[in-house]
Amino acid sequence: MRKGLTESMPDRELLNIYQSVGGVKVTVGSDTHSLEELAKGYDYANNLIAGNLRSVVYVNRKPINL
């Protein structure tokens, strides 16, 4: 999204397919290279996975439960 794209990767269609086969966990990342870009598009991503998908947070490469 930070490079001017209009859809995320994966896009809504692919997330729907993932859900339809039982997928529930996703991670959100931005490939940020500067502080100004940190969390850019996070609200969009959070709304995209709202519903039956659940975000997973990693600390030191280990998932934590929120």
C-alpha atoms as a printed R data frame, in Angstrom:
   type eleno elety resid chain resno       x       y      z
1  ATOM     1    CA   MET     A     1   0.000   0.000  0.000
2  ATOM     2    CA   ARG     A     2   2.859   2.401  0.741
3  ATOM     3    CA   LYS     A     3   4.088   2.157 -2.866
4  ATOM     4    CA   GLY     A     4   0.776   3.363 -4.308
5  ATOM     5    CA   LEU     A     5  -0.928   0.000 -4.831
6  ATOM     6    CA   THR     A     6  -4.706  -0.055 -4.424
7  ATOM     7    CA   GLU     A     7  -4.955  -3.583 -2.978
8  ATOM     8    CA   SER     A     8  -3.012  -5.406 -0.332
9  ATOM     9    CA   MET     A     9  -1.203  -8.681 -0.823
10 ATOM    10    CA   PRO     A    10  -2.963 -10.945 -0.244
11 ATOM    11    CA   ASP     A    11  -6.032  -9.139 -1.516
12 ATOM    12    CA   ARG     A    12  -9.604  -9.543 -0.263
13 ATOM    13    CA   GLU     A    13 -10.354 -12.373 -2.746
14 ATOM    14    CA   LEU     A    14  -7.388 -14.462 -1.612
15 ATOM    15    CA   LEU     A    15  -8.248 -13.878  2.060
16 ATOM    16    CA   ASN     A    16 -11.799 -15.079  1.347
17 ATOM    17    CA   ILE     A    17 -10.421 -18.269 -0.232
18 ATOM    18    CA   TYR     A    18  -8.109 -18.751  2.772
19 ATOM    19    CA   GLN     A    19 -11.088 -18.408  5.119
20 ATOM    20    CA   SER     A    20 -13.220 -20.789  3.051
21 ATOM    21    CA   VAL     A    21 -10.685 -23.593  3.551
22 ATOM    22    CA   GLY     A    22 -10.521 -23.004  7.307
23 ATOM    23    CA   GLY     A    23  -7.768 -20.403  7.655
24 ATOM    24    CA   VAL     A    24  -8.118 -18.107 10.663
25 ATOM    25    CA   LYS     A    25  -4.702 -16.615 11.499
26 ATOM    26    CA   VAL     A    26  -2.901 -13.853  9.596
27 ATOM    27    CA   THR     A    27   0.029 -11.558 10.227
28 ATOM    28    CA   VAL     A    28   0.134  -7.924  9.161
29 ATOM    29    CA   GLY     A    29   3.374  -6.380  7.955
30 ATOM    30    CA   SER     A    30   4.436  -3.313  6.060
31 ATOM    31    CA   ASP     A    31   8.027  -3.934  4.923
32 ATOM    32    CA   THR     A    32   8.769  -0.556  6.498
33 ATOM    33    CA   HIS     A    33  12.128   1.032  5.807
34 ATOM    34    CA   SER     A    34  11.646   4.278  7.744
35 ATOM    35    CA   LEU     A    35   9.875   5.551 10.843
36 ATOM    36    CA   GLU     A    36   7.589   7.716  8.690
37 ATOM    37    CA   GLU     A    37   6.174   4.587  7.056
38 ATOM    38    CA   LEU     A    38   5.706   2.606 10.284
39 ATOM    39    CA   ALA     A    39   2.122   1.315 10.542
40 ATOM    40    CA   LYS     A    40   1.076   3.004  7.288
41 ATOM    41    CA   GLY     A    41  -2.061   1.233  6.078
42 ATOM    42    CA   TYR     A    42  -2.550  -0.605  9.377
43 ATOM    43    CA   ASP     A    43  -6.181   0.514  9.717
44 ATOM    44    CA   TYR     A    44  -6.871  -0.730  6.177
45 ATOM    45    CA   ALA     A    45  -5.292  -4.108  6.962
46 ATOM    46    CA   ASN     A    46  -7.097  -4.410 10.281
47 ATOM    47    CA   ASN     A    47 -10.456  -3.749  8.584
48 ATOM    48    CA   LEU     A    48  -9.589  -6.220  5.834
49 ATOM    49    CA   ILE     A    49  -9.155  -9.071  8.303
50 ATOM    50    CA   ALA     A    50 -12.074  -8.098 10.552
51 ATOM    51    CA   GLY     A    51 -14.562 -10.883 11.058
52 ATOM    52    CA   ASN     A    52 -13.447 -14.495 11.270
53 ATOM    53    CA   LEU     A    53  -9.737 -13.874 10.707
54 ATOM    54    CA   ARG     A    54  -7.476 -13.269 13.691
55 ATOM    55    CA   SER     A    55  -4.208 -11.368 13.614
56 ATOM    56    CA   VAL     A    56  -1.151 -12.966 15.178
57 ATOM    57    CA   VAL     A    57   1.511 -10.865 16.889
58 ATOM    58    CA   TYR     A    58   5.110 -12.031 17.066
59 ATOM    59    CA   VAL     A    59   7.683 -10.949 19.641
60 ATOM    60    CA   ASN     A    60  11.225 -12.199 19.119
61 ATOM    61    CA   ARG     A    61   9.920 -14.461 16.339
62 ATOM    62    CA   LYS     A    62   7.467 -16.219 18.674
63 ATOM    63    CA   PRO     A    63   3.680 -15.760 18.503
64 ATOM    64    CA   ILE     A    64   2.042 -14.266 21.577
65 ATOM    65    CA   ASN     A    65  -1.589 -14.515 22.593
66 ATOM    66    CA   LEU     A    66  -3.471 -11.242 22.919
